[in-house]
């Protein structure tokens, strides 16, 4: 039986989508309706649906952030759900969805457009079912590649315009402001409403989000390796992959080890 999760914070819209799916695809079982992004992640990981319909704008985690968390935490060796984003975005942003080959439906959901999505989902599931079991990891990587493309698309996961590059981090501590050269930072880590700034000598806290900080960093030098972690690539000594495929980084000048999520493990492959 094919199962699907709906994540939508507006109850009437969620019920409308559920009813339209029941009419167009009677065999589809809706495993749950999540009222916000964090609940969508929790329910997806618990229920393992075949499909997830994610509203882009939800309280807390957005639909993209929820998809990112699902992709990171999905069990190794299992194929993540097919993703359909429900959005009220304009045409400019929709081009990003089309380039990333992830399906989407516009609000309010129109039956004709949803019927096309259902047909695409059925075909994708048919291809998955007919593929050899050895292709599970290939299917998983294809889903993760779509997510990476969306997270890097201007106007969606990435800012439309490049931000000026930071050269110095101004970290407040009491009455003092510490000026930390960005080139000395080994890694950044999200910590609630703050970001931990880790250097060889000490740790600082800055009151900003990692998503706000990331566009100000040079992407050639600072690599996102987890939803909550960005590392200076030349501070990485080794990338260790265990038997389950999990990647852990050791660092130059620091004893910490960093976990790499599945979404970003592609960065660490031999040349």
C-alpha positions as MATLAB code, in Angstrom:
seq = 'XXXXXXXXXXXXXXXXXXXXXXXXXXXXXXXXXXXXXXXXXXXXXXXXXXXXXXXXXXXXXXXXXXXXXXXXXXXXXXXXXXXXXXXXXXXXXXXXXXXXXXXXXXXXXXXXXXXXXXXXXXXXXXXXXXXXXXXXXXXXXXXXXXXXXXXXXXXXXXXXXXXXXXXXXXXXXXXXXXXXXXXXXXXXXXXXXXXXXXXXXXXXXXXXXXXXXXXXXXXXXXXXXXXXXXXXXXXXXXXXXXXXXXXXXXXXXXXXXXXXXXXXXXXXXXX';
ca = [
       0.000    0.000    0.000;
       1.283    3.475   -0.909;
       1.314    5.977    1.947;
       1.647    9.757    2.058;
       2.180   12.434    4.669;
       0.670   15.912    4.372;
       2.375   18.827    6.133;
       0.177   21.943    6.129;
      -0.474   24.434    8.924;
      -3.862   25.546    7.577;
      -6.354   22.825    8.512;
      -8.853   23.642    5.747;
      -6.176   23.484    3.058;
      -4.838   20.226    4.454;
      -8.311   18.697    4.415;
      -8.906   19.957    0.876;
      -5.682   18.320   -0.321;
      -6.551   15.078    1.495;
     -10.028   15.011   -0.079;
      -8.712   15.684   -3.588;
      -6.084   12.966   -3.224;
      -8.771   10.528   -2.031;
     -10.805   11.295   -5.150;
      -7.886   11.079   -7.590;
      -6.025    8.199   -5.925;
      -8.399    6.127   -3.755;
      -5.711    3.510   -2.977;
      -3.390    6.128   -1.431;
      -3.374    6.029    2.362;
      -2.739    9.322    4.157;
      -0.596    8.281    7.109;
      -0.900   11.624    8.888;
      -1.323   15.395    8.655;
       1.429   17.464   10.294;
       0.520   21.014   11.417;
       4.081   22.377   11.211;
       7.569   21.550    9.950;
       8.961   19.935   13.095;
       5.944   17.625   13.310;
       6.419   16.742    9.633;
       9.983   15.603   10.310;
       8.973   13.589   13.373;
       6.034   11.934   11.618;
       7.992   11.189    8.444;
      10.788    9.468   10.350;
       8.294    7.470   12.425;
       5.880    6.512    9.629;
       8.287    6.170    6.651;
       5.751    7.359    4.035;
       6.345    6.799    0.330;
       5.391   10.425   -0.435;
       5.498   13.700    1.507;
       3.424   16.737    0.524;
       5.164   19.680    2.222;
       3.829   23.212    2.469;
       6.724   25.586    1.846;
       5.679   28.192    4.434;
       4.932   26.692    7.840;
       5.596   27.849   11.405;
       9.062   26.936   12.664;
      10.725   24.823    9.996;
       9.756   25.682    6.436;
       8.884   22.926    4.004;
      12.400   23.072    2.557;
      13.979   22.918    6.004;
      11.732   19.991    6.938;
      12.728   18.202    3.727;
      16.385   18.869    4.534;
      15.977   17.404    8.026;
      14.152   14.343    6.662;
      16.905   13.802    4.097;
      19.622   14.103    6.729;
      18.016   11.795    9.269;
      16.520    9.175    6.947;
      18.019    5.726    7.699;
      21.001    4.754    5.581;
      20.129    2.218    2.904;
      16.449    3.256    2.702;
      15.013    5.469   -0.017;
      13.576    8.782    1.258;
      10.008    9.714    0.328;
       9.143   11.349   -2.948;
       8.714   15.064   -2.237;
       5.953   17.325   -3.496;
       6.022   20.965   -2.389;
       2.798   22.919   -1.972;
       3.509   26.574   -2.597;
       2.116   30.022   -3.299;
       5.439   31.200   -4.780;
       5.578   33.278   -7.932;
       6.745   32.111  -11.346;
      10.383   33.079  -10.722;
      10.627   30.707   -7.782;
       8.692   28.000   -9.601;
      11.449   27.838  -12.204;
      13.747   26.616   -9.436;
      11.382   23.749   -8.656;
      11.249   22.772  -12.320;
      15.040   22.904  -12.730;
      15.441   20.710   -9.656;
      12.958   18.159  -11.064;
      10.932   18.123   -7.828;
       7.188   18.264   -8.336;
       5.063   21.022   -6.833;
       1.432   22.157   -6.721;
       0.210   25.708   -6.330;
      -2.166   26.992   -3.677;
      -5.087   26.773   -3.871;
      -4.649   23.238   -5.167;
      -6.356   22.743   -8.542;
      -7.685   19.233   -9.353;
      -6.253   19.245  -12.890;
      -2.730   20.097  -11.702;
      -2.933   17.648   -8.813;
      -3.969   14.928  -11.261;
      -0.710   15.532  -13.164;
       1.237   15.245   -9.907;
      -0.519   11.987   -9.050;
       0.371   10.563  -12.466;
       4.020   11.553  -11.992;
       4.123   10.042   -8.524;
       2.586    6.776   -9.724;
       5.188    6.545  -12.492;
       8.045    7.323  -10.094;
       6.830    4.668   -7.665;
       6.472    2.177  -10.524;
      10.079    2.797  -11.555;
      11.247    2.375   -7.975;
       9.352   -0.889   -7.567;
      10.731   -2.352  -10.802;
      14.324   -1.360  -10.047;
      16.677   -3.951   -8.522;
      17.083   -3.693   -4.750;
      20.689   -2.669   -5.327;
      19.348    0.584   -6.820;
      17.885    1.758   -3.483;
      20.953    3.860   -2.776;
      20.818    5.296   -6.315;
      17.175    6.320   -5.714;
      18.123    7.846   -2.369;
      20.967    9.826   -3.921;
      18.649   11.117   -6.660;
      16.226   12.452   -4.031;
      19.066   14.047   -2.066;
      20.458   15.627   -5.261;
      17.070   17.244   -5.903;
      17.102   18.641   -2.374;
      20.607   20.047   -2.809;
      19.498   21.792   -5.991;
      16.497   23.346   -4.239;
      18.497   24.434   -1.196;
      20.923   26.213   -3.510;
      18.257   27.825   -5.702;
      18.005   31.660   -5.508;
      14.807   32.738   -3.810;
      14.267   29.372   -2.155;
      17.100   27.942   -0.096;
      19.681   30.548   -1.130;
      19.406   34.351   -1.248;
      18.604   35.893   -4.622;
      21.621   38.205   -4.407;
      25.065   37.339   -3.115;
      25.873   38.922    0.247;
      29.194   40.667    0.910;
      31.788   38.201    2.204;
      32.589   38.430    5.876;
      36.232   38.848    6.806;
      35.767   39.379   10.552;
      33.236   37.992   13.029;
      32.250   40.464   15.757;
      31.429   38.333   18.796;
      30.133   40.095   21.890;
      30.991   38.931   25.381;
      29.802   41.151   28.192;
      31.078   44.662   27.530;
      33.718   43.420   25.064;
      33.481   42.729   21.342;
      35.967   40.157   20.059;
      37.041   40.565   16.428;
      37.595   37.065   15.079;
      39.143   36.751   11.587;
      36.961   34.434    9.517;
      40.083   32.652    8.269;
      40.753   31.507   11.841;
      37.354   29.884   12.256;
      37.504   26.088   12.100;
      33.750   25.540   12.066;
      30.384   27.131   12.816;
      27.624   25.242   14.611;
      23.987   26.213   15.147;
      23.010   26.388   18.819;
      19.373   27.385   19.402;
      19.195   31.144   18.608;
      22.969   31.435   18.406;
      25.854   30.140   16.314;
      28.972   28.726   17.980;
      32.140   30.052   16.351;
      34.971   27.579   16.951;
      38.616   28.549   16.546;
      41.763   26.708   17.634;
      41.994   28.841   20.790;
      38.433   29.318   21.952;
      34.694   29.361   21.281;
      32.505   32.417   20.686;
      28.738   32.829   20.427;
      27.055   35.169   17.959;
      23.353   35.963   17.931;
      22.423   35.073   14.396;
      21.172   32.017   12.534;
      23.352   29.751   10.447;
      21.116   30.405    7.437;
      21.718   34.149    7.770;
      25.449   33.628    8.186;
      26.025   31.092    5.406;
      25.517   33.456    2.404;
      28.194   35.751    3.861;
      30.834   32.996    3.819;
      32.983   32.008    0.839;
      31.400   28.741   -0.415;
      34.737   27.598   -1.802;
      36.258   27.649    1.694;
      33.304   27.007    3.998;
      31.316   23.859    3.342;
      28.001   22.968    4.879;
      28.310   19.384    6.124;
      25.132   19.198    8.186;
      21.979   21.270    8.577;
      23.604   22.812   11.679;
      27.321   22.703   10.803;
      29.604   24.600    8.408;
      33.320   23.750    8.338;
      36.342   25.489    6.797;
      37.343   22.887    4.248;
      41.105   23.323    4.674;
      40.687   22.628    8.401;
      39.476   19.095    7.610;
      42.223   16.510    8.060;
      40.349   13.310    7.161;
      36.872   12.148    6.236;
      36.246    8.715    7.722;
      33.434    6.576    6.285;
      32.247    3.635    8.400;
      30.637    0.382    7.216;
      27.172    1.947    7.353;
      28.285    4.820    5.115;
      28.345    7.440    7.884;
      31.045   10.088    7.365;
      32.934   11.673   10.284;
      35.478   14.480    9.947;
      38.676   14.934   11.946;
      40.070   18.454   12.108;
      43.438   20.156   12.029;
      44.034   22.172   15.171;
      41.009   20.879   17.069;
      40.026   17.622   18.754;
      36.327   17.786   17.852;
      34.900   15.384   15.309;
      32.073   16.458   13.026;
      29.314   14.270   11.636;
      28.472   14.702    7.960;
      24.837   14.191    6.980;
      23.831   12.108    3.978;
      22.778   15.287    2.201;
      26.363   16.587    2.139;
      28.407   13.364    2.134;
      28.944   13.728   -1.629;
      31.539   16.420   -0.880;
      33.943   13.822    0.515;
      34.823   11.433   -2.283;
      38.315   10.513   -3.492;
      39.652   12.416   -6.515;
];
